[in-house]
Structure formats: structure tokens, C-alpha cells
Amino acid sequence: MRRLALIGLTGALALAMSACASERGSGGGANDTFVFGAAGAPKNFDPIFNDDGESFRPARQMFDTLVTYKPGTTQLVGDLATAWTPSNDARTWTFTLRQGVKFHDGTPFNAAAVCFNFDRWYNMKGAAAQSQMIYYGDVFEGFAHNEGDATGSPVYKSCEAKDDYTAVLNLNKAKGAFPDAFGLTSLSISSPDALKKYDADAVTQSGDSFTYPAYANEHPTGTGPYKFESYDKTNKTITLVRNDDYWGEKAKTSKLIFKIIEDENARKQELAAGTIDGYDFPNPADYASLKAAGDQVLIRPAFNILYLGINQKNNPKLQDVRVRKAIEYAINKDQLAKNKLPSGAYAQTQFLPNNVPGYTDAVEKHSYDPNQARALLQQAGATGLTLNFYVPTEVTRPYMPNPVDIGGAIADDLKAVGINVNIVQEPWNGGYKDDVQKAGKQDLHLLGWTGDYADAGNFIGTFFGRQKAEFGFNNPQIFSALSNADAQTTPEAKKTAYEQASVLISQYVPAVPLTSSPPAIVVKNNIHNLIPTPLTDERFYTVTKG
């Protein structure tokens, strides 16, 4: 039932890092606090209401999932579950749970807690809350009562606590994303007592803004190796402390601090000054100088997609496939990969990294050809087209080290074929994601994705598996092809089905795949045992300092 994992994707690197000596922090000293420079502020700390890396980074230190991934790889391993077994029709999953685990509030982890979480997600009320459960909507497709973006029939049916340490999950249909999707950070298991005490479901919306409850902002309560202590928004610091009752390997540092520094150059300066111990996604142009200063630049494999989103809702011209193809022909992806992305980046023809089953050379390719772009625009009666191009600021993503520079290069290519571009810049967590993914205000936008696990559905299924405000199109043929692929439970059948879906997507051009690139993470030379992962989901409990 398991898909073909990308085992050992960073095996040599993981071995090299794990060979370093490891010491338990003594508590209180400089060597017992790991300070990491975060590229942006979290939206909140409740995993179910998040879908971006800067929100997931602290959550991954505080929460556990039923299954997870072996550090440095995409290989599935147990976490809160020690075993997981599907029924013959893959519509029932039985989890054998780890014993002796407690939540941070002291309450016991058991099957009842697992079922409480799954029932909570399924029965979530309110369009505001449901609209923020992006991962849940993609994987489980619907709620008990759909009020937000999800419109499908729910995959989830029920959960039974057979005994304290056996949870049985019943589904309405087989789902090829499982068991891997059970490891999604969004599906982290929270303390039922804390969820109830701090009114966890009380999400409200006013205009384009969302307000989250006390649980999400001040009292996240998981079973992970670190516990939440505080979020000082004025000083932009998130402080976590070691969970000395953790069921697994205890954190090596007693304190973990995330210091939010939106500007990449400022992060580099703070690393040099020693006020932080590391940061993610350094500018590729800085690799040499960082290494010369003695810092460790750890390169992950390319396991992401950068794309130019096209929203067909606002401008009727974008509903013409000739115009969408013209946009793709206009962009010099090879130059973009060479000049704006890290060494090892490559131009993309589809929305899958080339190391994920489902990637295929059979896709329809629209390689850089400005003359063809102009001809298609002429045929479509779209000369003089004007488009609003949304570009994020105050963020660095693994697939997008400098969004403003990347957006500028794309805008120049589009202008060269006669497309007028109005660039709209917005802060990543200051309105950009909601305007693009919820309100659909844009014509074009920059976004991307790092895989959560090695399954094509986590990429193209997430993007194009159902109607979304981000893209503003309705194509039942693509939706059906992706649903069919997601229902396959054998690796070969799944691979073939996703290849067919990739071809359909390439012909329709709902967006433009741009590049895949290998992001880096940088730490000082006195930091040991940080294991970089292709999923960019590093867990810091292994880190020692000194």
C-alpha cells in the first residue's frame, strides 16, 4: 500500500550530519539556546489552519503526527502511530498507537484523542474556519457541512477508538494519498482538553482579514519535543522550551527561539554578528561568502515547484488557452533558473519535480519563443493586453529566494511580447496569500510549493484537483483525471494515471510551471546535527551547539 518513497534522497548528507557528536544541553547557557532566523511571521500556531512553511516551522517542533518521514528522506516512518494497516479496499485504516505519550498540558494521548481531532476537522463549522483548512480540504475534499471553499463529498466517514491504543479511521472511498498524507503537519494531533478550553474553532472573518482564537495564538498544545512559551510580536520572537516529558529523543537545547527577520540580507548580517545561529533560504549569490566566513551551507535536493499562477476569473482574455500559452511562450525559464535561482535549478515543463513518479516527457511543451507568443496573442485578439501581476514581499521561500527580482524578470519578458504588466506588491502574511488564494484579486501571481511527501497528488492534486479562487477555472476533465489518479492504490497504476493528468494540465495551461530548485539552509560552524531534508521540514530537537 505504500508508494515508492524517494529513499535516501539526501542519505549521504544525513550521514555526514549525524556523524557529529551529540551532547545534551546543560540548560541556561548560550550553548543551550538555538536561535533561528525565520523568513516571515507565522499566521498562527494551530496546524490545521495553516499551509505555509513559516507557520509550519514552529508547529513541527511542538506537534507530532500519526506518521512522519525519516530525517533527510521522504521515507515514511511511525510517529504517534507505531503501525498502520489498511483494509483490502483501503477504506479503513487501523492505527496502533504509541503508549506512554502525554500532551504538553499533561493529558494522555490515546485513541480517543486521535478520534477527537479527526472529528473536529470533519465537523468544523463556519466558512471562515473551513476556508483556512486548505490542506484538509485538498486531502479530505469536504466537511460534514461544506460552508467554505470545499464543495466535494467528504472522504472522511468516522473514527472509532477500539481501545486506548487502537484507532480505526473509516473513509467513504479509497485515497491514494494515504498513508503518506497522514504525516501532513496540518494533521498534527492536538490536546482535546486544550482545544476545548481555548475555543480552538472560533475563527472569524472581517472583510479579507481573519481572526484566530486563543488556542491558535497563545496555547498550541501538542506532544512534540518543544513546548510553546511565548510569541513576542513587538520583538518578533517565538520562544519554545524543551518538553522534558517527551516520549522520544529529548531536545538537545533547552530553548528554541525563532527570530523573525523578513529581509534576507538582514538575516545574513545577524548570522555574521552571532545574534542568530542559522537561517533558511540564503541568497544563492551569498553561498561563497557564507562558506568563506566558515558557515555551513547545507544544500537540499530540488523538491519544489515555482509557478506563475493565472486567474481566469477577472479578465475574459485569460479564458482563451491561446493567451495562456502565449504567456508561457513569453517567459525565458532557462535564464530565470540561471540568473535568479540557486545553482542546480532547472526550467520546468510541468508541475512536478523530475524525481516524483508521474513526471513525464509526454507533456505539451511551450518553450521560450517570443515570436510564437506574439502570434498567439494576435490570433486571440489580445494585443495590448493589460494584466495585474501580484508579487509577494517580506518573504523568502525555498522555490523563490527573491520574489521581487523574479517577478521583475517575468514582467520584462511579458512586456517584450506586448503584454502590459501592472505589478502589485503585497507582504506575504500581510494580505498577499488571502488576496491571491481566497479573494482571487489578481490576473497573474507568483507562488510555489515544496512537496510534503513523494506523491504527485501532493503537487498537481493540490493545485488543480478542484475549483479554486487562485486559478478561477472549472475543468471537469482535469478534476476527474486527478480524482482517478488519487484513487489508485498501487504505485504503477498511480504513476500512469498522474502522467495522463500531467499531459491534460500541460494542454490546458491553468498556470505556468517555471522552475524547480535546490534550496539551502545555513548555520554557524558550531551548530551540529541539523539534518536538512528535501521536504524542508527540519526538526531542531537533534541540534547541538558549541
N, C-alpha and C positions, 0 to 999 in steps of 0.2 A: 504493500500500500504506500510505501514511501516513494517520493520522487527521487530522481537521480540527483544527489547533492553534489555541489561543487567542492568535494572533499579536498582538503589540503591546498585551497586556493592561495593561502599565504603560509603554508606549512613551514617553509624554511625560516621566514621572518618570525613566526611564532616560536619556533625552537630557539632561535637566537635570543629572543627576548626572555623566554622562560629560563634560559640558562643562567641568567643573572642571579646573584644571591638575593635572598629574601629575608627581611627582618621585621618582626612585629614592632610597630611604633611604641615608644615608651610613654607617650602622652604629654601634651602640653608644650613641647619644644617646636622650633621651626621645622625640624625634620619630621614632625608628626602631623603637619598640615599640608595638604596638597591643594594648590591654588591653580585653577584652570581658567584661562581666558575664553569666555563664551562669546560667540559672534553676534548674539542677539538675546533679547529677553524672552522668557517663556510666556506663552499665552496664559497658562495656569498649570497646576500640578496634578490634575486628575487625568490620567492617561486616556480615558475613553473620550474626552472632549478635545483631544489634540491629534495633529497629523504632521507636525514639523519637527525637525531634528533638535532645535534649540529647546523645545518643550520636552522632548523625549529624553534628552541627555540627563537632566537631573532625575527624571522619573525612573530611568533604568537603574539608578543606584538605590532607589528606595523601594522598588516593587519587583516582584517575581511573577512569572507566567507559568502556565502548566508545563510547557516545553520551551526550550530555548536553543541556542546554537553554540556549538563548541567554539571557544575563543579562537579567533584567527581564521575561521572557516564558515561555511554555510551548512555544516553538518548538524543535523537535528540531534539533540540530547535532552534528557529529562531535566526538569527544574522542580516545580512543585508536584509534578507527577513523576513517578518512577517508571511507569509503564502506561501505554495507551494502546487499546486494541479495538479495531473496527469490526462491525458485524459484516456478514458476507455481502450485504447490499450497501455497505458504507453509510448507512443512515443512522447508525448508533455507534457511539464511541464510549468505551469504558475506560476510565482513568483510575489507576491505582495511585493513591496519593501518599506523599511523604509524611511520615509521622514525626511528632515532636516539634512541629513548627508553630511559632506564635507570631501574631501581628504585632506591630510596634506598640499598640495600646494594651498588650498583654492577653488579648483574647485568642483562643485557639484557632488554628487553621484546620479545617476539616471539609468533608464533602458538602455539608450544609452551607458553608461559606462560599464554596465554588458555585453551587446552585443559586445562592442569593445573588451573586454577581451576574451570572448569565440571565437570570430572571429580571434583574434590574435593567440591564441593557435592552432586553426584549420589550419590556413594559414601559420604557421611558416615555414620558408624556411631554407634549409641547413641541411646536415647530422649532422653537429656538434651540432647545436641547438636542433634538434629533438632527438638526442641520449641522451641529458641531461634531457629530459622531460619524465622521467621514469614513474611517476605516470600517467601523461596524456596518455602515450602510453598504459599503462595497462588498464585504465578505458575506454578511447575513441577509442583504438585499431588502429587508423590510422589517417592520416592527409589528407588535400586536395591533396597533392602530397607527397607520402612517399619517404623520402630520407635517413632516418636513420635506426634505428632498427625496427621500426614498419612496418609491411608488410600487415596488415589486411585492410578490408574496414572500413571506419570511422563510428563510432556510431553517431557522431555529424553531423547535417544537416544544421541548420541555427538558428539564433536568431532574434527575432522581438521585437522592443520597441513599444508596443501598445500605451503607453502613458508614461509620465515621470516616473511613478512608477509601471508599469506593464511590465515585461519582459517575453517573451514566447520562450522557448527553444524547438526546434524541433529535434527529433532524427530519425535516419534511422531504428532503431529497439529498442525494449524494453530492458531495462537493470536493472536487479535485484539489482545492487549495489546502485541504486538511490532510495530514495533521500539522503541516508547517505553519498555517495561519494561526494556530493556537499559540504560537510564540510571539505574535504581534504585541508590541508594547501597549497598544491601545487596549488589549485584552488582559492587562495586568489585573491581579486579584487584590481587591481592597478589603479592609476590615468591615464587615457588615455593621458592627456597632458604630464605628466612626462615620460610615455613610449615613446612617440614620441620625446620629447625634448632630451632625453638622450640615444637615439638609442638602445632601450632595446633588440632588436632581434639580435644584431651584435655579435654572439658567433662564435669564430674561434677555429680551432684545428691545432696544430703543433705536429706531432707525437702522443704521448699519452697525451699531455697537452692541456688544454682548457683555452681560454682567454675570459673573460666576459666583457660586456660593462659598461659604466659609471652608467647606471641605477642600475645594479645589484651590483656594488661595492660601489657606493657613494651616490646614490639618490633613494633608495627604498621609494615609496610613496603610503601608504595605507590610511585606515580610522581608524586605531586602537588607543588604549588608550595611546600609546607611539609613539614618532617620532624619526627618525634617526638623530643623531647628528654627530657621528664620529666613525671611526674604526682605532685605532692606532695599526698598525701591529707590530711596534717595541716593544711597551709595552704590546701588546696582550690584548687590552681592547676595548670593543664595548660600546659606550655610547648612551643611548636613553634618551629623555626628555619627560615629560608629555605633552600630547596633551590636552590643556585646552579647545579645541573646540570639544572634543569627544562627540559623540551622546549619549553614555551610562554613566555608573558609572565612574566618573573620577578616574584616578590613585591616590592612596594614597601617593605615593612618587613622588617627582618632578623629580627624576633622577633614572635611572636603568642602572647599569653597569655590563657587563659580562666580567669577568677576565678569560682569557684562561689559564688553568693550566692542562697540559696533564697528569701529574703524580698524581695518586690518593693519594699517601702519602703526596705529597706536598700540595694538596688541604686540607687534614686533618690538616696539620701544620698551614696553613694560617687561617683556621677556628679557631683553638686554639689561634692564635695570634690576631684574631679580624680583620684581613685585608679583609676577606670576611664574608658574613653573612650566607652563605649556599652553598651547592654543591650537585650534583646529584650522585647517584650510589656509595655510600660509600662501602668500602670493608666489606663484612659480618663479617669478623673477628674483625672489629673495632666497631661493634654496641654497645657492652657492655661498652667499654671505652668512646665512644662518649656520651652515656647516663650518665655515671658516671661523666662526665665533665659538665653535665647539658644541653647538647644539645638535640634537639628534633629529633629523628629518626622516620620518618613517612614512614610506610610500605604500598606500593600499592599492590593490588591483582595481581596474576600472569596472565598476558595477553600478553604473548610473546612466541616466539619460538627461540631457538638456534639450528642451524643445521650445519652439516658437508656437504658442497657442493661437488659434484662430477662432474667434467667436462669431458665428454666423447670424446671431440674433439682431444686431443693431444696424448692419449695413447689408442690404439685399445683394450687393455685388459679391459679397463673400459666400453667398449660397451657390454661386457658379463654380463648379470644380475647376474650370479653366483658370479662374482668378487665383484659386488656392494653389494650383500647380505653378502658376506664374510666380507666386511669392516664393515657392521653394526653388524654382529655377534661378531666381534672382540672387540667392544667398550663396556666397563662396564659403562653403563649410570647411574646406581644406585650409584656407587661410585663417578662418576663425579658430580652428583647432591648433594651428601652428603658432598664431600670434597672441591668442587670448587665454589659452588653456595650458595646463601643465604638460611637460614632455611625456609622450605616450598617449596623449589624447588623439582620437581619430574621428573623422567625419562619419555621420550616421546616415543610413538609408532607411532605418526602421526604428521602432520604439522599444527595442530590446538590446541589451549588451550582447556582443557576439559570443559570450560564454554561457548563455542561457538557452536551454532547449526550446525551440520554437523560432529562433533566429533562422532566416532563410535567404539565400541569394535569389529566390524567385520573386521577390517583391518588385514592384514597378519603381524604377529609379528616376529621380529628377535631378540629375547632377547639374552643377553650375553652368548656366547657359543664358546670359542676359538677353541675347537676341531672341531665343525661344520665349523668354518671359515677356518681352515686348510684344511679340506676335500674338501670344495668348491673350494678353490684355486688350490688344486691338480687336481680336475676334470676339471677345466678350463685351465689347463696348465699355471697357473700364479704364480707358486712358484718362489721366488726370485724377485717378482715384486718391482720395484722402482718407487716412486711417489713423485712429488714436492708438498709440503703442504704449502700453503700461510697462514700466520698468521698476523693479524694487530697489530701494536704498536701505542703508543701515543693516546690511546682511551680507554674509559670505556663505555660500552653500557648496557642498562637495562637487557638484556639477557646474557651479557658476561662481568662480572665485572673485570676479569683479563685474557685477551685473550692469553697472552703468557703462563701462567700457565695451562690454559685449553688446549691449543694446545699441550703443552708438555705431558699432561696426555693422550691425544688421541694418540699422536705419540708413546708413550710407549706401549699402547695396540696394536697398529698396528704392531710394531716391534716384539711383543711377538708371533704373529702368522706368522711371516716370511715376512712381508711387509717392505721393506726398505723405510725410510722416509727422504726426504731432506726438512728441514724446511726453508722457505723463509720468513723473517720478513720485513714488509714494513709499514711506517706510514699510518694511516687511511686516512688522507687527503693529503698524500704525494705520492700518486701513487697506494695505495692498492686497493681502490674501482674501479678505472678505469682499473687497470690490471686484476682484477677479473671479473668485471661485463661488461666491454667493450671489452678488448683485449682477455680475456679468456686464460691467460698465464698459469694458474695453472692446476694441476690434482685434488687436494683437496683444500678446503679453509674453514675458519670459518666465518660464518655470521649468522644473525638472523633478527628478525622482531618483532616489537611491533605493535599490531593492531591499526589501525586508527579508526575503528568502528567495531561493533559486527556483522560481516558478514564473513562467511567462504571464500567468494571470495576475501576478502582483504588479506587473508593469502595464500591459495593454488592457487587461481586465479592469484595473483600477482607473485607467484613463478613459476608456471608451466602452465600458460594459453596460452603461445605461445613460440616459439623458442627464446632462449636467449643465448648469448655468455657465460654467467655464468655457464650453465649446458651442453651446446653443444649437445643436443639431439633433435630429432624430433619424436614425438609420437602422430599421429593424433587422436588416440582413447582417450588419456588423454585430448588433446586440445578440442575435441568435447564434452567430458563429462563436462568439466568445462564451456564451452560456453553454453551448455544446462542448467547447473545449474544457470548460471548468468542470463539467460533469464526468470527464474521463478520469478513470482511476488507475490506469496503467501508464507507465512512462512513455511507451512508444505511441499509444493512441493519443495521449495528451500532446506530445510533440507534434504529431501530424496535424492535429486539429488547430493548434496555435499557429503553425506555419500557414495554414489556409486562412486563418483570421488575419495574420500579418499581411498577406497579399491583398485581401479586401481593403484593409486600412490604407495601404500604400496607394491603392487606386482611388480611394475617396478623398484622401488628404484632409483629415479633420484638423490636423496640426502639422507642423514641420519638425521632424527629428533633426537635431543639429549635431550634437557630439556626445561621445562618451569619454570620460577622462579619469585618470588615477589620482584621487585627492591625497594630500599628505596631512600628517599631524606632527607637530614639532614640540619637543620637550627639552629641558635643560639636560646637561650631561650627567647630573646627579640623580636623575629620575630613572628608576629601574622597573622592569616587569610590566610595563604598559604594553599590552598586546593589541596591535592595530588589526582591524577586521574589515573585510570588504563591505560589510553591512553598515559601517561607521557607527556601530553600537557598542563602543568600548565600555567595559565595566572597570571602574577605578579601584575596586577593593583589592586588586592584586598589586597596586603601585606602592613601591617603597621609595624613600627619598633620603639622600645622604651619601 
